[in-house]
């Protein structure tokens, strides 16, 4: 009996305990592509996410994070995940107008009041629709940044003030708004935006508060509208072939890192960073952070209503039930107390 117990104990010492991923799993190397610079809060947060994946997989999933558009341009990140140029990519669906009409609901003006609650709401809501709209990649999670505002060389108070103004919009829905109010859109990714304003190609920009400093845009703008004008929808997407090539244990590790909890862990530091930027801007000399009166805000909200109608029409053309999708979003916003 004693010999039997001894043999069992020796076997247990030799054979590693079964975990999320086991030693016989082949090593998988994942390239994660981000288009923001290393100083952006998403980079260290994503590196921590990557390190936890490697740990949970017993070292069988190796993850390398590439910031600053090293693997491709910001506009191309969805296709990079689809085509396997990178294995996981940071996507702004609004960079490609009309391609992801359902996701664009999260980009309508005056939708979110808070970045953290808004991310929880958006992630839960969009996971129901991504299998249709982003079917050629695996959605890990969806999120928003803390609501951004309008910044520029000119003080814009009413929608009519956009007439004749050149604006770099954060995403396609804001681009529609600019055109609707008589302005001209200037296409530029976040890393290209300062140069566009500095050279006079653009006069105004919609951007989150902290990132204004990160990209050096504070040096070329003066006026800042103090209102949660918009948020941008972002997603982390994974190449389907790479995911499907993994063992069941490795897939579980990935699934366990594509949860609402991890969406918050990865994006909450960015939300805090952007919110703190608003405070920093208010204290900065040579800048005017101006609120809107209740009447001015009401005029803005009324003026942007056609954008919701336009969104609904785009969803219908794509075969979706816009009324149901919108009702689902509104219910989820209410659940998380994330709406305006």
Residue, then its C-alpha position, 0 to 999 in steps of 0.5 A: x500500500x505504501x509503495x502504491x501511494x509513493x508511486x502515485x505521489x511520484x507520478x503527480x510530481x512528474x506530470x504537470x497539473x492540468x490547467x487552462x493550457x497544458x504543456x503538450x499544446x503547441x506554442x502560438x505567437x500572437x501579434x497585437x497591433x495598436x496604432x496609438x503611441x507607447x505613451x497612450x494608456x491603451x498600450x501598457x494596459x494591453x501589454x498587461x492583458x497580453x502578459x496575463x494571457x501568456x501566464x494563463x496559457x502556461x506560456x503556450x501563447x506568446x503575445x507581442x504588442x506593436x504600437x504606433x502603426x508598426x504593422x499597418x495604418x490605423x485605417x487598415x486595422x480591421x482588414x489586418x485582423x481579417x487577413x492575418x497581417x496581425x492576429x489581434x488589432x485595435x479597430x475604429x469602425x468609424x474610420x470606414x464609413x458605412x461598413x459597420x452600420x450597426x456599430x455606428x449607433x454608439x457613435x451618434x452624438x449625445x449617446x454616452x455620458x460616461x466612459x466606464x459605464x458606456x463601455x460596459x453597455x456597448x460591449x454587452x450590446x454589440x456582442x449580440x450583433x458583431x457575429x453578423x457585422x464583423x463575421x470575418x473576425x472574432x470580436x474580443x471586446x468593444x468599448x468607447x473612450x470617455x466622451x470627447x468634445x469639439x476643439x479648434x481655432x474658432x469658438x463654435x457655439x451653435x450648429x450654424x457656426x460650422x458653416x464653411x469650417x474645415x473639421x477633422x471628425x473623430x468618426x464617420x457619424x460626426x463627419x455626417x454631422x459636420x456636412x449637415x451643418x455646412x462644414x467640410x470634412x478633413x480625413x486624418x487619423x489621430x496621429x496625423x491630426x496635429x499636422x492637419x490643423x497646424x498646416x491649416x488643412x483643418x480648423x477644428x477637431x473632435x477629440x477626447x480631452x486627454x489625447x489632445x495633449x498626447x498627440x500635441x493638438x493642444x499646441x494648435x487649438x484654443x477653444x474647447x466646447x465643454x459638453x459630452x458631444x460624442x464617443x467613438x466605438x472601438x473594438x479588439x478583433x482577432x484573426x479567425x484562422x489563428x483562433x481556430x488553430x488553437x487547442x480547446x484549452x488555448x481558446x478558453x484562455x482567449x475567451x477568458x480574456x475577452x470578457x466585460x471584466x477585461x474590457x474594463x481592465x484594458x480601457x478604464x486607464x484610458x477613460x481616467x486619462x481622458x477625463x483628467x485631460x478636461x481638468x488639465x485643459x481648464x487650468x491651462x493658460x491661453x485656452x478657453x473651455x466653454x460650456x453651452x447654455x441649456x437652450x444651446x444644448x437643446x438646439x444641438x440635440x434637435x439639430x442632430x436628430x436626422x443623424x439617428x434617422x440616417x443611421x436607421x436607414x443604413x441599418x435597414x439597407x444592410x438588412x437589420x431591424x433598426x428599431x429593435x437594435x436601437x431599443x436594445x441599445x437604449x435598454x442597455x444604456x439604461x441598465x448601466x446608467x450610461x446614457x445622457 
